[in-house]
């Protein structure tokens, strides 16, 4: 887990690499970083399906770790001083020294790191829970103490070390080496880990319900819902509801075929419980879509300053824990928490706009409009309030969403819905990039200077 945090801090520095070495403007560099984090948030939906259907958690941890190592290793090797001899280019950090091969390698590395991040998100927590459930109390306490120590202290030390180490090859190389060491340590215990065979994905149930209901689109609903197919001897049953009745056709028993023959084809006949699970997912989509706006607001926090990133992480953890404790005390706690997170998003956007207005005023008053390389005489701690609000926004939103899903959806699909919610946050992050591009194009029409 600490390697994930250390690698995340290294990725926060990527925008500085793009502006310093590639000489991209801040808008383009932020767009690349936000697209990366958006893809990291969306990809777990597909990887969770792969884990539940084919691979299992152990192999996903291993595969994503190797992807991590390869991606961070590529980043550490693609800097101009390291590739100058191999590519016959100059060794300075200038755009002229960045060849096409280096650009391809850079985006390949980002893709591999995204797979590593997403793979760890879907596999590491559950894999650790599987091991923890079979350990004694003393071993469990020691494990939690060790994890707490490393998660808190290693990223803090690593974040400041990465910032003050100047060579970019070392900034990316240190997380790559740490990930390699962590993977080797993980492999040493492979014989003692408890692993389980994949049990199937809830997404498969959703697809089966859609296919079965579509295949019976012209069938009439029975007058009594008790005539719909259900295995009454199962310990886990969800009663029938009258919402989205078009999906009930997946549970219609055809009179033209023997029941046993229909039961053997799960893509043509589904249980009422499976239909109701699918209904729950579809009914949650409008709620999940509101998270897109939270993702858009979250995309503003990509300034590569470790001290601000640390305050953001601290605020996210503190607000998340506080909201979790308060929300459990009342029935409407999760809903109130989601509303509060949106208020935090509004305040964060207003604060960011006010700070930017002040920065532009300082630039004009000191005659720095045509001097982009000059330092603006303004403390970076003007950015601290918006990063604290941003951390509070994400911490409250994540804990509220988890509690809300626990109370609103069946236990069999709650993990699936969490992935969907995070994916919508990722869509919001990508949407923030698109909105900046569209507004910039529109505002720059007619020869006018673009807002960005």
N, C-alpha and C positions, 0 to 999 in steps of 0.2 A: 504493500500500500504506500509506503513512504517513497518508493521509486516512482509511483504515479505522480505524487505531489512534486517531487523534484523535477520530473520531466515536464510537468505542467508549468512550473516556474520557468524552465528553459524555453518553453514555447511562448510564454509571455514576452520573452526577449526577442522573438522572431521579428516583431514589427520594427524594433530598433535595428536589427540586421538588415531588413529590407530598405530602411531609410538611410542607413549609414553606408552599407556596401553596395546595394543596388541603386541607391539614390532615387528611390521611389518617393512620391509625395505621400503625406500622411494618409490621405483618403484611400489611395490604392493599397498601401501597406495594411491599413485597418481592414479593408475589404477582404484581403487574402486571409488574415487571421480570423476574422469573423466567419468566413466561409468554412474554414477549418473546424472551428468549434461548433458550427451548425451541423456539419457532417458527422462530427463525433457524437452529437446528441441524437441524430436521426438513425445512425447505423445500428445501435443496439436492438432495434425492432427486428431487423433481419438476422442479426447474430444470435439473439435469443431463440429464434425459431431453429437455427442450425444447432444450437446447444441442446435444446429440448428434443430434437428429432434425430440427430445423427451423432454428435460428438461427445456430449457430456461436459461437465465443468472442468475436469482435470485437463483434458486435451485443449480446451479453449484457453485456459490459463497459459498453457505451454505455448500454443500457437501465437497468441497475442504477445507473449513475452519475446519470442523470436522476432515478431514483426516490429516490436518496440526497438530491439537491439539493432536491427537492420536499418530502420528509419533514422534513429539518432546517430548511428554510425555513418550513414550517408551524409547527414547534415554536417558532421564534424570533418568530413573529408572534402566537401565541395567548396570550401572557401578558396578564394583566388591564390593565396600563398601556397596552399597544399596542392592545387591542381595546375599550377602554372607550367611546370615541366612536362606533365602528361598531356596537356591540351595545347601547348605552345602559345600560351597567352601571357599577359603581364601579371604580376603578382600583387598589384595595388588594389585597394578596395574602391574600384571605379567601375561604372557601367561598361566601359570598353573592355574590361578584363573578365566580364561575365559572359561566357560563351553559351551557345544554344544547348550544348550538352549539360552544362552546369544547371541551367534552368530546368531541363527535363529531370535531372537527378534530384533537384530540390523539390519539385512537386511530387515526384515518386516517393521521396522520403516523407513528405507530409501525409501522403496516402497511407504509407505503412504505419506511421505513428498514429494516425486516426484509427486504423484497425487495432493497434495495440491498446489505445485508450478505451475504445468501445468494447473490445473483447474482455478487458479487465473489469469494466463496469458490469457486464452481465455474468461474469464467472467468479471473480474473486470473493465477493461477499457471501454468495451461496456456498462456494467451496469451503470457505472458512467456517461457515455455520455447520456444514456437514462434519467437519473434523471436531468442532467444539462440542457437538451433541454427544460424542462418544468418549470425551475425555473426562477425567475426574475433576473435582472442584479445585484442587490445588493447582493442577496443570493449567486449568482454564484461567485462574486468577493471574498466574505468572504470564501467561500468553497475553492477556488483556493489558497488564502493566507494561510489558515489553512493547506492544503495539502502540499504546498511548504515548510512551516515551519517544519512540521513533517518529510517530506521526507528528508530534508537536515540535521536537527539537531538530531532527534532521532536516526537514524542509526549511526551517528558519535559517539554520546555518548554511544550508545549500543555496538558498535564495540570495543571501548577501554575498556568498563566495562567488556564485555565478555572475553577479552584477559587477564585482570588483576585479574579476579575471578578464583581461582585455582581449586575448586571442579568441576569435569566434570558434576556432576548432576545439579549444579547451572548454568553452562554455557548453557546447553540445557534446563534447567527448566525455566529460565527467558524468552526466546522466546516463550516457551509453554504457560506460564502464560499471556504474552502480547497478544498472538494470541487468547487465551480464552477470555480475556477482550474485545478485538476488536470484536470478534464474538458476545458476549453478547450485546455490544453496537449496532452492526449491527442488531441484532434481535429486539431491542427495536423500531426500525423504520419500521418494516416489514409492518405495516398497511398503511403507507404513501408512500411506494415505488410504482413506476409505472412499471408494468411488462407486457410483451407481450408474446403471445403464439408463440411457435416455428414455423417458416415459411418455414422450409425445408433447406436442405444442398445443396450447389453447388456440393458436391461429388456425391449426388444422380443423378444429371443431367449427370455427367461424366459416371457413371455406366450405366445409361439408354441408352446413346449414344453408348457405347461399345456393349451392349446386342442387341440393335436394328440393328446396322450395321452388327454384326455377324450373326443375323438371316436372313439377306438379302444378304449374301455374294455372292450368285450366281445371284443376280439381276443385270441388266445392268444399267449404269448411263443414265439418260435422256440427250438428246442432248442440251437442254436448261435448265439452272439452275432455271429458273422461274417455272419449273414444280415440283421442290422440295417443300415439305410441309413447309408452313409458315403462321402464323396468321398475316395478313397485318394490322389489326386494333390495334395491340399492340403498346404501346407508346415506347417500347424499342426493337429495331431491330438492328441486325448486318448483313451487306451485305455479300453475299456469296463470298468465295475466292476459288481458285483452288489448294490450298495446302492440303495435306493429304486427297485426294479425296476418299480414301477408307471409311472414316467416313461419307461421303455424303450419303451413302446407308441407313443410319439411317433415312433420310428424304425422301426416295423414297416412293411414294404413289402407293400401289399395285392396279392393275386394277381388280383383282379377288375378292376384298372385298369392301363394301360400305365405303366411306370416314368417315362417322360418327362412324362406328364400329371401324375403325383403330384409330380414335382420342380418343376413350375411353380407349385404351390400350397404355399408354405412354411408355411402355417398348418395343413396336414394331414400334412406329412412333414418331419421334422427330422433333422439329422445326429446321430450318436452323440456327436460333440464338443460339440454344442449341448446335448444331454441331460446330459452329464457336467458342463458348466458350471452348469446349473440345479441339479444335485444338490449341487455344491459350495456354492452359495449357501444352499440349504435346510439343509445340514449345519452351516453357520456360524451359523445363527440362534440356537441355544441359547447359543453363546459370546457373541453380541452382546447377548443379553438380560441377561447378567450386568453389562453396562455401565450398565443402568438405575440400579443402586445407586450407581455412581460419579456419575451425573448428579444423583441425589438429594442426595448429599453436596456436590456442586459448587454447588448452589443456595443454600448457606448464606453464600457469599462475596459478598454484594451490598451491603456497607456502603460508602457513597459517600465514602471518604476517599482522596484521590489518593496519599498516601504509602504506604498499605497496598496499594492497587492496583498501585503501582509495584513493591513488594516481591513481590507475588504474581506479576506478570509476569516479574520477574527470576528468581524461583525456578522458574517454569514452564520458562523457556528453559534455565537451567543444568541442572536435573534431566533435562529432555528430552534435551539433548545428551549428558550423561554416561551416561544409560541407553542411548542409541543406540549409543555406542561400546562399552559393556560387553556389550550384548546380541548384537552381531555376533561376539563372540569364542566363543560357545558355541551349540550347537544349541537348547538349551532356554532361551536368553536371553529371547525374547519372552514365553514362558509365565511365567517367573519375574518378569518385569517387570510383567505384569498382576496377579500375586499381590501383588507389593510395592505396587502402586498401591492395591489394596484395603486393605492394612495401613495405608497412609498415610491412607486414608479413615476407617478405624476410629480411628486416633490423632487425626485432625482433629476428628472428632465428639466424642471424649472431651475433648479440649482445649477445644473450644467450650462443652461442658457445664460444665466446671470454671470457666472464665472467667465464664460467666453466673451460676453459683452464687456466685462471689465478688462479682460486681456486685450481685446481690440482697442479699447480706450487707451491702455498703457502703450500699446504699439504706436498709435497715432501721436500721443503726447511726446514720445521720445524720438519721433522721426524714424521709426524702424519699418515702415510699410514696404520699402523697396530693399530691405536688408534681411532676407530670410535666414541668413546664417548667423545673425547676431543673437545674443541671449537677451530674452525679455526680462527686465528687472521686476520679476514677480515671483513670489514664493510658490513652490509646488504644493504647499499645504493648502492653498486655495482649492485644490482638487479633493482634499480629504472629505468634506461633507458629502459630496456626491458619491464617493466610493463607499462611505459608511451606509448611506441610503441604499446603494446598489447591493451591498452585502446583506442588509436587512431585507430588502426586497426578495432576493433569491432564497435566503434562509427561511423566511416566513412562508414563501410560496411553496417550497419543496415540502416542508413539514405539514403544511395545511393540505396539500394535495394528497400526501400519503394517508393522512387521517380521513380525509373525505372519501377516498377510494375504499378504504377499509370498511366504512359504514354504508357505502352505496352499491358496491359490486360484490358478487359472490367470491369466496376465497379462491376458487379455482382459476379466476382470471384477473385477480388484483395485480399480480406481477406483470401481466400483459398490459394492463391499463397504465401502470406506472411508466412502462416503456413508451406507450403512445403519448402520454403527457410530456415526457422529456423530449420526444420527437417534435411535438408542436413547439416547444421552446426553441429547438434547433431551427425549425421553420421560421420562427420569429427572428432569430439571429441572421439567417440568410435574407429574410425580408428586409431587415434593416440595411443590409448592403444594397439591395435593389432599390429601396426608397431613396438612399443617398444618391445613387446613380441617376434615377429618374428625375429627382428634384434638381440635381446639378445640370442635367441636360435641358430641362425646361427653363430654369432660371438663366441659363447661358444663351438662350436664343436671342436673335436680333443684335448680336455683337455685345450684349451686356456681360459684365463679369459674373461668373458662376458663384453661387452662394458657397460652394465648396472649393 
